[in-house]
Amino acid sequence: MKKLIIAIIRDEDKERVSAKLTAEDFRVTQIASTGGFLRSGRSTLLIGVEERCVPRGLEILRENCTPAHSPEEKKATVFVLNVDEFTQL
C-alpha cells in the first residue's frame, strides 16, 4: 500500500532533509508554508512511499531535523496517510 508522509519542518532544515531523503531514493516535493511557533518560516515536504519505507523515512526526518529552539517548538510535525489511489500523468 502507498503512504504519503507530510512533514512540516523549519526552513533551515529543508535542504539537509530533502538531500538525505533523495540520496536514499525517496521522492520529495517541497512546499513553502507559514505557521506554528511565532509564524516562523516552514516548509512542507510531501513524500510518497511504499508502506515498508515509512520507518526509514521517519528515521531520516528524526536524524536530520535540528533540535527545537525552545520547549514550545517541535522539530517537525509529521502525518502519515494512506493513499487509496496514485496516478502519474
Backbone torsions as a table, in degrees:
resi	resn	phi	psi	omega
1	MET	NA	141.7	177.2
2	LYS	-81.0	148.3	176.6
3	LYS	-129.1	155.3	173.3
4	LEU	-121.8	118.3	174.2
5	ILE	-94.8	123.5	174.5
6	ILE	-109.8	115.9	-177.8
7	ALA	-119.7	121.1	176.9
8	ILE	-101.6	113.1	-174.1
9	ILE	-128.0	166.9	176.6
10	ARG	-70.2	146.6	178.5
11	ASP	-54.4	-36.8	-177.3
12	GLU	-64.0	-18.3	-178.6
13	ASP	-99.0	-13.3	-168.4
14	LYS	-62.4	-40.4	-178.0
15	GLU	-68.5	-44.4	-179.4
16	ARG	-64.2	-46.9	-178.5
17	VAL	-65.0	-46.7	-179.8
18	SER	-61.8	-41.9	179.7
19	ALA	-62.6	-43.0	-180.0
20	LYS	-66.3	-42.5	178.8
21	LEU	-62.4	-47.7	-178.4
22	THR	-68.5	-30.5	176.5
23	ALA	-63.1	-24.9	178.6
24	GLU	-105.0	24.6	173.9
25	ASP	67.5	22.6	169.6
26	PHE	-82.4	143.6	175.8
27	ARG	-97.3	127.5	-172.6
28	VAL	-128.0	134.4	171.1
29	THR	-115.8	129.0	179.2
30	GLN	-100.8	137.3	175.5
31	ILE	-129.6	126.2	176.4
32	ALA	-70.3	138.1	180.0
33	SER	-147.5	164.2	179.6
34	THR	-131.8	144.2	177.0
35	GLY	154.5	-173.5	177.4
36	GLY	75.4	-155.0	-174.4
37	PHE	-59.4	121.0	178.4
38	LEU	55.8	21.7	179.4
39	ARG	52.4	33.7	-178.4
40	SER	-72.7	165.2	-177.2
41	GLY	-62.1	131.6	179.8
42	ARG	-132.1	156.2	171.5
43	SER	-129.5	142.3	176.7
44	THR	-108.4	126.7	177.5
45	LEU	-104.8	130.0	173.8
46	LEU	-105.8	121.1	-173.4
47	ILE	-128.7	107.5	177.4
48	GLY	-88.0	126.8	-175.5
49	VAL	-142.9	161.2	167.7
50	GLU	-74.3	151.3	-176.9
51	GLU	-53.9	-38.7	-177.7
52	ARG	-66.2	-18.3	-178.1
53	CYS	-93.2	-7.6	-178.2
54	VAL	-57.8	-48.6	-178.8
55	PRO	-57.0	-41.8	179.4
56	ARG	-67.2	-40.8	177.2
57	GLY	-59.2	-44.3	178.4
58	LEU	-65.9	-37.1	177.9
59	GLU	-63.3	-42.9	177.8
60	ILE	-61.0	-43.2	177.9
61	LEU	-61.2	-46.7	-179.8
62	ARG	-60.5	-42.1	-175.4
63	GLU	-74.8	-25.1	-170.1
64	ASN	-113.2	-3.3	172.3
65	CYS	-89.7	129.4	-179.0
66	THR	-67.7	154.9	179.7
67	PRO	-58.7	152.5	179.2
68	ALA	-63.0	148.9	-179.7
69	HIS	-78.2	-21.7	-178.8
70	SER	-150.9	163.8	-179.6
71	PRO	-62.4	-25.8	-179.9
72	GLU	-77.5	-19.3	-176.6
73	GLU	-97.2	145.5	177.2
74	LYS	-106.7	155.9	176.0
75	LYS	-63.6	-41.0	-177.0
76	ALA	-163.7	158.0	169.2
77	THR	-116.9	125.4	-172.3
78	VAL	-128.2	133.8	174.6
79	PHE	-119.1	140.9	173.5
80	VAL	-121.9	117.7	-174.8
81	LEU	-116.4	147.9	171.3
82	ASN	-74.0	143.9	177.4
83	VAL	-114.3	112.2	-179.1
84	ASP	-75.0	-33.3	-178.1
85	GLU	-144.2	142.1	-178.9
86	PHE	-138.4	123.6	-179.4
87	THR	-136.9	135.5	173.0
88	GLN	-109.3	130.9	-178.5
89	LEU	-110.7	NA	NA
